[in-house]
Amino acid sequence: MILTTTNSIEGFTIIAYNGIVSGIAVNIQKTKITFNMQKYYAGVSESINEIKEQAFIQLKENAEKLNANAIVGIKVDIEQKESGTISVIATGTAVSIIKESTAINY
């Protein structure tokens, strides 16, 4: 499955717009009391990456349910609340695409 933030995919033609899909993942940041800010930010970054991956898995699964083989126009929203909760919402348009002909017409 092709995923992109753009509205089209070079070399492919969109033949059907199957619907809007989302992937949502939420996790509570596992914070350790530390005086090393570099370790703290590294932990937050790692947690965000894990949650983002879960959101993208859900996004792809939802697109597959609509018989799509690509998702265009993806937007990712990441929020971290003061409570330590991190949420990632990925939204895009599930589409059916076909590869464009590579033949050259003279």
Stockholm file with secondary structure:
# STOCKHOLM 1.0

chainA/1-106         MILTTTNSIEGFTIIAYNGIVSGIAVNIQKTKITFNMQKYYAGVSESINEIKEQAFIQLKENAEKLNANAIVGIKVDIEQKESGTISVIATGTAVSIIKESTAINY
#=GR chainA/1-106 SS CEECSSSSCTTEEEEEEEEEEEEEEEEECCCCCCSCHHHHHHHHHHHHHHHHHHHHHHHHHHHHHTTCSEEEEEEEEEEECTTSEEEEEEEEEEEEEEECCCCCCC
#=GC SS_cons         CEECSSSSCTTEEEEEEEEEEEEEEEEECCCCCCSCHHHHHHHHHHHHHHHHHHHHHHHHHHHHHTTCSEEEEEEEEEEECTTSEEEEEEEEEEEEEEECCCCCCC
//
